[in-house]
Amino acid sequence: MEQHTLTEIITEQTKRALWEVKNVIECVPDEIWDKKYCDMPCWKHVYHMLHSLDLWYINPNDNNFREPLIHEPNLNNLDKVSYKKLSKKEIASYFSDIEEKITLYLSGLTDDELLDYPPNCKYCKFTLILAQFRHLHSHMGMIMGFIIDDSGLWPKVLGLEQPFPKGKYNKYL
C-alpha cells in the first residue's frame, strides 16, 4: 500500500471498505432479506447504508445529485415504513453505481483539496469522507450481526493487510 499522500491512503481504505460492503451484501442469506430488525427489513438497513454513502461521501448538497431509479421518498429512512421492496439484484446494481462514482471522485482528489468545502456544503471533503467511514461501518457491524446471529457465519473482511481475493473465494471467515 502506498502511503505517500493522504489521498492514496483514503483511496486504498475506501477500496477495502467497498470490497467488504459488497461481500457483506452478498452474504445476506435470502431467508433474512425481508426479516425485520428494529422494525425494518434487513434490505432496508442495507439500502440506508448505501444511500448515505452515495449522498454524503462527496457532497450531500450537490445540486446535480440524482436519486437512484429505485428510490422513493423515505426509502432510505429507518424510521419510516416503506411499502416498496428492493431485491438483491437492485441493491447490487446500486452498489456498483456508487462504487464507480466514488472511485472516479477519488481518482481526481488531491491532498490539497481535502480541506476544501464542496459547493453549498458546511463540511470539508475530508470530514465527509471520515463521517461516511464511521456511518458505513456502524451499519456494516449491524448487518454483519444480523447475518452472524441468523446463520452462524461470519462474513469475510480484509483488515489492513489481507490481500484482495482473486477469482472465486469463500465469502465467510
C-alpha positions in Angstrom: 0.0 0.0 0.0 1.3 3.4 -1.0 1.3 5.8 2.0 2.9 8.9 0.5 -0.2 11.0 0.4 -3.4 11.2 2.3 -5.4 10.6 -0.8 -3.5 7.4 -1.5 -4.4 6.2 1.9 -8.0 7.3 1.6 -8.3 5.6 -1.8 -6.9 2.3 -0.5 -9.0 2.2 2.6 -12.1 3.1 0.6 -11.4 0.3 -1.9 -11.1 -2.1 1.1 -14.3 -0.8 2.7 -16.2 -1.1 -0.6 -15.0 -4.7 -1.1 -16.2 -5.5 2.4 -19.6 -3.8 1.8 -20.1 -5.9 -1.4 -19.1 -9.1 0.4 -21.4 -8.4 3.3 -24.3 -7.7 1.0 -23.6 -11.0 -0.9 -23.5 -12.8 2.5 -27.0 -11.8 3.5 -29.0 -15.0 3.4 -32.2 -14.9 1.3 -34.1 -16.1 4.5 -33.3 -12.8 6.3 -33.5 -10.4 3.3 -37.0 -9.4 4.5 -36.6 -10.2 8.2 -37.2 -7.2 10.4 -34.6 -5.8 12.7 -35.6 -2.8 14.8 -38.9 -2.9 12.8 -37.3 -2.6 9.4 -36.4 -5.4 6.9 -32.7 -6.2 6.5 -32.6 -5.0 2.9 -33.7 -1.5 4.2 -30.8 -1.4 6.5 -28.5 -2.2 3.6 -30.2 0.4 1.4 -30.0 3.1 4.1 -26.2 2.4 4.4 -25.7 2.6 0.7 -27.9 5.7 0.2 -26.0 7.6 2.8 -22.7 6.6 1.2 -24.0 7.7 -2.1 -25.3 11.1 -0.9 -22.7 12.0 1.8 -19.3 10.7 0.7 -18.8 13.5 -1.9 -21.3 16.3 -1.2 -24.8 16.0 0.4 -25.8 19.3 -1.1 -24.7 18.7 -4.7 -27.3 20.2 -7.0 -26.5 17.6 -9.6 -27.2 14.6 -7.2 -29.8 12.3 -8.6 -31.6 9.7 -6.6 -31.2 6.2 -7.9 -34.1 5.0 -10.1 -35.1 2.5 -7.3 -35.5 5.3 -4.8 -38.8 6.7 -3.5 -39.4 9.2 -0.6 -38.2 7.8 2.7 -36.9 4.5 1.3 -33.6 5.3 3.0 -35.3 6.3 6.3 -35.0 3.7 9.0 -37.8 5.5 11.0 -40.4 5.2 8.2 -42.1 2.1 6.9 -41.8 1.6 3.1 -44.1 -0.4 1.0 -41.7 -0.8 -1.8 -39.3 -3.8 -1.5 -35.8 -3.9 -3.1 -34.3 -7.1 -4.4 -30.7 -8.2 -4.0 -30.2 -7.5 -7.7 -31.4 -3.9 -7.4 -29.1 -3.4 -4.3 -26.1 -4.9 -6.1 -26.7 -2.6 -9.1 -27.0 0.4 -6.9 -23.8 -0.6 -5.1 -21.9 -0.9 -8.4 -23.1 2.6 -9.4 -21.9 4.0 -6.0 -18.5 2.2 -6.3 -17.9 3.6 -9.8 -18.9 7.2 -8.7 -16.6 7.1 -5.6 -13.7 5.6 -7.5 -13.9 8.3 -10.1 -14.1 11.0 -7.5 -11.1 9.7 -5.6 -9.1 9.4 -8.8 -9.1 13.2 -9.2 -8.9 14.2 -5.5 -5.7 15.7 -4.2 -4.4 16.2 -0.7 -4.6 20.0 -1.2 -8.4 19.6 -1.8 -9.2 17.6 1.4 -9.8 20.7 3.5 -11.9 22.4 0.7 -15.6 22.7 1.1 -17.8 21.3 -1.7 -20.3 23.8 -3.1 -23.2 24.6 -0.7 -21.7 22.3 2.0 -20.8 23.2 5.5 -18.3 20.2 5.8 -14.9 19.9 4.1 -14.2 16.9 1.9 -12.1 15.2 4.5 -14.9 15.4 7.1 -17.4 14.0 4.7 -15.2 11.0 3.9 -14.4 10.2 7.5 -18.0 10.7 8.5 -19.0 8.1 5.9 -16.4 5.6 7.1 -17.9 6.0 10.6 -21.5 5.7 9.3 -20.8 2.9 6.9 -19.0 0.7 9.4 -21.7 1.3 12.1 -24.2 -0.1 9.8 -21.9 -2.8 8.4 -21.5 -4.0 12.0 -25.2 -4.2 12.5 -25.8 -6.1 9.2 -22.9 -8.5 10.0 -24.5 -9.1 13.3 -27.8 -9.9 11.6 -26.0 -12.4 9.4 -24.0 -14.0 12.2 -27.0 -14.3 14.5 -29.2 -15.9 11.9 -26.7 -18.1 10.0 -23.8 -18.6 12.4 -21.5 -17.5 9.6 -19.1 -14.5 9.8 -18.6 -12.5 6.5 -15.0 -12.2 5.4 -13.3 -8.9 6.0 -9.9 -7.7 4.7 -8.5 -5.7 7.5 -5.5 -3.5 6.8 -3.1 -6.2 5.3 -5.0 -9.1 3.9 -4.8 -9.2 0.1 -7.9 -8.8 -2.1 -9.2 -12.3 -3.0 -8.8 -13.1 -6.7 -11.3 -15.3 -8.5 -13.7 -17.5 -6.5 -13.2 -17.2 -2.8 -15.0 -18.1 0.4 -17.3 -15.2 1.4 -17.0 -16.2 5.1 -14.1 -16.4 7.6 
